[in-house]
Amino acid sequence: MSSREACGIVGINVRTGKRWRNGRNPTGSEAGASPIISAALSVVRGRFLNEDERVVIADRRRTGATLQQIAAELGRDRSTISRELRRNAHHISGDYRPHAAQRLAEARRPRPKTGKIAANPALRQVIQDGLDLRWSPEQIVRRLRRDFPDRPEMHVVHETIYQTLYLQGRGELRRELAQALRTGRAIRRPRRQVQQRLPRMATPMVMISERPAEADDRAVPGHWEGDLIIGKDGKSAIGTLVERATRYVMLVHLPNGRTSDVVRDALIDTMSGLPTHLARSLTWDQGSEMHRHHEFSLATDIPVYFCDPHSPWQRGSNENTNGLLRQYFPKGTNLAVHNREHLDAVAVQLNGRPRKTLGWDTPAERLTKLLTEAS
């Protein structure tokens, strides 16, 4: 549980709980104090092994039981048992003595501890030198293991370096070294838990797995893929629509930004003129610009299907087209300067380009053929 919850149960102030847990430094009027170690550590069950479990481990090891068998009896993971034997067995004989192991674990548990980097000046210097050369923490720790294979005191994991740089008050590495990281951040960016994230869409999404099978094999026209290409600093955008069967492209003019209401209105304006047999569905990624997708569907009678996260191949035609469009709209440029006439001219060029996947027909020729057959 959190520190605040634990202090509430005990009935003490949160600051008092912090002093109990971490100890305190001496001041002019008050003596210092060491962290308080609970007398009930041996009965902790859950994250830590307790003394009774260590007795079982010792007994079963003497009978020749495997780590997997011991773990199953205790309801623990096999790695927990393996780690316990590696850490707390006698350092000379290798024998596992449960009561001695319990004392070692209890002595190791109190916080705060002196960090490994702070306790080893040589290690600290090597890490500082690596960061000065703009090496990433992972590159540093890999080289440490290669250059000092027989010196475990020089081995750390890259998370240890990140923690040292990000946590306030450590003083183990110079604060300015954080700027040598590729992100340039001196603090860690907090991430929301899945259950805390706000929904991107006003109404539930219909996923691509529920899209009609006729859209998958591209045999039936009228199924579209859509996305935005983004301009400089994320402040401008152009909407792109690609028909899956013919690869026909339509560009959506977004001179007033890419908020959900602007994108909704622009898509309605662009797609409402399509014949019914060429407006069967629209597939989009989970971008927040489609927050009002249900309103688009009500206005056009075109259902919207959403791709799975981090799955751009589910809109392969659209991704390919976006790459072609970067010839006309380079990255890092302001896309708001292009008017509707220019977007239409670019679309005409793309739709007049022979495509290998169409047997060297153009998308415009394929679409004209479909319209002719329908009429």
C-alpha positions, 0 to 999 in steps of 0.5 A, spaced: 500 500 500 502 507 499 505 511 504 499 515 506 494 509 506 499 505 511 500 512 515 492 512 515 491 505 518 496 506 524 493 513 525 500 518 524 501 523 520 504 522 513 511 526 515 511 522 521 511 515 517 516 518 513 521 519 519 519 512 521 521 509 515 527 513 513 530 516 519 532 523 520 538 527 520 540 530 526 539 538 527 541 543 532 535 541 537 534 534 535 538 528 535 538 524 529 534 517 528 535 511 524 530 507 520 525 503 525 525 496 523 518 492 524 519 487 529 514 483 524 518 482 518 518 475 518 511 474 518 510 479 511 507 474 506 506 477 499 512 480 496 517 477 501 519 470 503 518 470 511 522 465 516 517 459 515 518 459 508 525 459 508 525 453 513 521 449 508 526 451 503 532 449 507 528 442 509 526 441 501 533 442 499 536 437 504 531 432 501 533 433 494 527 437 491 528 441 485 526 449 485 520 448 481 517 443 486 519 448 492 516 453 488 509 450 487 509 448 494 510 455 497 506 458 491 512 462 489 515 463 482 521 459 481 525 465 480 524 467 487 526 461 490 533 461 485 534 468 487 533 467 495 538 461 494 543 465 490 543 471 495 542 468 502 546 462 502 552 462 506 558 465 502 563 460 503 560 453 504 554 455 500 549 451 505 542 454 506 541 456 513 534 459 514 534 463 520 541 466 518 538 467 511 532 471 514 537 475 518 540 477 512 534 479 508 531 483 514 538 487 514 538 488 507 531 491 507 531 497 510 531 504 506 534 508 504 540 505 502 547 508 499 546 507 491 551 502 488 554 508 484 555 513 490 558 507 493 563 506 488 567 512 485 571 508 480 564 506 477 561 513 478 567 516 474 566 511 468 559 512 467 560 520 468 565 519 462 560 515 458 555 520 459 560 526 457 561 522 450 553 522 449 553 514 450 546 512 452 545 508 459 545 502 455 551 503 451 555 504 458 552 498 462 554 493 456 561 496 455 562 496 463 560 488 463 565 487 457 571 491 460 570 489 467 568 482 466 570 479 473 569 485 477 561 485 479 562 491 483 563 495 476 556 492 473 549 495 473 543 495 469 541 501 465 535 503 470 540 504 475 543 510 471 536 513 469 534 513 477 541 516 479 539 522 474 532 523 475 531 522 482 532 528 486 537 529 492 541 523 490 548 527 488 551 521 485 552 524 478 552 531 476 545 533 474 547 537 468 549 530 465 541 528 464 542 533 458 546 528 455 541 523 454 537 523 447 531 525 450 534 531 453 529 531 459 532 531 467 526 528 470 522 522 468 516 523 464 510 520 468 505 515 465 498 514 466 496 507 468 491 504 463 485 504 468 487 512 469 487 514 461 482 518 458 478 515 453 480 518 446 473 517 443 466 520 445 463 513 443 466 506 443 470 504 437 468 499 432 475 495 431 477 493 424 476 485 426 469 487 425 470 490 418 466 486 413 470 481 410 469 484 403 473 489 405 479 485 406 480 482 399 479 488 396 474 485 391 468 490 393 470 497 392 467 503 397 472 501 403 476 507 404 483 508 409 484 515 412 489 518 416 492 525 417 499 527 414 502 533 419 506 539 418 511 543 422 510 543 430 504 539 429 500 545 427 497 544 420 495 537 417 492 535 411 487 529 411 488 523 406 483 518 403 485 512 399 480 507 396 482 500 397 480 497 391 482 502 386 487 506 390 484 512 388 486 518 393 482 524 395 485 530 400 482 533 405 483 540 406 484 542 413 486 550 413 483 551 420 487 545 424 486 538 426 481 538 432 475 533 432 470 537 430 474 540 424 476 533 421 469 531 422 466 537 418 471 536 413 470 529 412 463 529 411 464 535 406 469 530 402 465 524 402 458 526 402 458 526 394 460 519 393 455 514 390 453 509 395 456 503 392 463 507 393 462 509 400 461 503 404 466 504 410 472 508 413 478 505 416 482 510 421 487 509 426 486 511 433 488 518 433 484 523 437 482 527 431 476 522 430 473 523 437 467 525 433 467 519 429 459 517 430 457 524 428 461 523 421 457 516 421 450 519 422 451 524 417 454 520 411 451 513 413 459 510 413 461 506 418 468 507 421 473 502 423 479 503 428 485 499 427 489 496 433 494 500 436 501 501 433 499 497 427 500 501 421 500 495 416 492 495 417 492 501 413 497 499 408 495 503 402 494 509 406 501 509 409 504 508 402 500 514 399 502 518 405 509 516 403 508 518 396 505 525 398 511 527 402 514 528 395 509 534 395 508 536 402 515 535 405 516 534 413 517 540 417 513 544 412 507 548 414 501 545 410 496 550 412 499 554 406 496 549 401 489 551 398 484 547 396 486 547 388 493 545 390 490 539 394 486 537 388 491 538 383 496 533 387 490 528 387 489 528 380 497 527 379 497 521 384 490 518 381 494 519 374 500 515 376 500 508 373 500 503 379 504 496 378 498 493 383 493 495 378 496 492 372 499 499 370 492 502 370 491 508 374 487 509 380 483 514 375 482 509 370 479 504 375 475 508 378 472 511 371 471 504 370 467 502 376 462 508 375 461 506 368 459 499 370 454 502 375 451 507 371 
